[in-house]
Amino acid sequence: MKKLRRWFTNLSPQRGILIYYFLALAAATLLLSFPFFYEEETIPFIDTLFVAASAISVTGLSTVTIMETFNVSGYLLLMFLMNLGGIGIMALGTLLWILLGRRIGVRERRQIIADNAQYKMSGAVKLVLDIITLLLAVETAGAVVYIAYFYSETGDLAYSFLHGTFLSVSATTNGGLDLYSNSLTHLQGNILIEIPVMCQIILGAIGYPVLIELKHFFSRNSPGFRFSLFTKVTVSTYGILLFAGGALIFILESFKYFSDKNIFSSVVTSLFLSASTRSGGITTVAVEQLSEVTQLIMSLLMFIGASPSSAGGGIRTTTFAILILFLISFSRGRQHINVFHRRIAKKDIERAFAVFTLAVGLVFTGVLTVLIADGDKFTLTQIIFEVTSAFGTTGTSTGITGELSTLSKTVIMIFMFVGRIGFVSFLLSISGRQRELTYKYSEERLMVG
């Protein structure tokens, strides 16, 4: 026991987080195996594991129809699991320790900042409390809106409370699970639902540090407050991707899916789809009805994913921003990347290229594996969409998830898991102990390009 405790104490923060999420997945799978969470009968183990992984990773892909499979107890458990994944295991664990009066040590603080992609250890506990407070506030506000809407439509308070709360939790955590058999396609064009859900998806994916800084900016107790470089780059990149993605979807579908719909509804739906590709998973359009070009554009947006320290996955918006800024600087013959009167650290540039290169290789391997296993049943576009949806923890699907083979389901689960932990944390957790070389070789140029 002492050796095990010593081994666990000496783990790197990234490996510790990896183990915590594995334990959470195992516990979630065990809970979902109990029959009293189901409407009629339990589902096969592979599907139980898949739903547990989807909820913990706040992805939203499911091999079963949630509404037809689970009962009210199951819905409550799924809401808890989505909050666990959205807020973060380390964050909720820290809250529990605080409530029990336990001291948060250096090891725990290192795991908190690793789980939230931070660099500074100071303020780690306050960061956790701010994240929990903000997410619960957003969930509560959304739930009030949805409950009021559903009650006005049905007159059933119990139904409205359950569906409104579940939708709010799913949208805020970017969980993507829903209590319908077709996501929100039956509510397409309903701006009373589309716009609030889109706003919640954005708040859940734009990055918790951004929300915290916005809170300080609007606070009267923070005169002269300035936004950090992270917030400036994140918000700018997120906004560009949101509107550029929405414009592309609108243009590509203007003479196809949107041909018989009014312009305002089509614009809102296009922005909703673009926001959902950040990590939301909730959709008001059956994706299989869109053209293959649009599906590939959405796959690219899902591959980029959400911002660091958020409920989303993918390579993250900051990685994409650094890659684009590097190409611009390189084409102009500049040695450094300058943005918002600041210079990007060389280490972050190297990390961005490492993440992008390895992510492309990982996604390619995943697509190839699923293509080998199920290439006779699905098109290449459908498979690319499914894999990138899992990698970006988005959860949007062309409707093939339930028909995947066991091997393909396993691949998708691995991608969901990696996407939630964070690609950088995952790489650092599986790599060996990092050691800086004490010597340097002579430098020599190599022809490239």
Buried (B, 14 or more C-beta within 10 A) or exposed (E): EEEEEEEEEEBBBBBBBBEBBEEBBEBBBEBBBEEEBBEEEBBEEBBBBBBBBBBBBBBBBBBBBBBEBBEEEBBBBBBBBBBBBBBBBBBBBBBEBBEEEEEBEEBBBBBBBBBBBBEEEEBBBEBBEBBBEBBBBBBEBBBBBBBEBBBEEEEEEEBBBBBBBBBBBBBBBBBBBBBBEBBBBEBBBBBBBBBBBBBBBBBBBBBBBBBBBBBBEEEEEEEEEEBEBBBBBBBBBBEBBBEEBBBBBBEBBBEEBBEEBEEEBBBBBBBBBBBBBBBBBBBBBBBEEBBBBBBBBBBBBBBBBBBBBBBBBBBBBBBBBBBEBBEEBEEEEEEEBEBEEEEBEEEBBEBBBBBBEBBEEBBEEBBBBBBEBBEEEBBEBBBBBBBBBBBBBBBBBBEBBBEBEEEBBBBBBBBBBBBBBBBBBBBBBEEEEEEEEEEEEEEEEEEEE
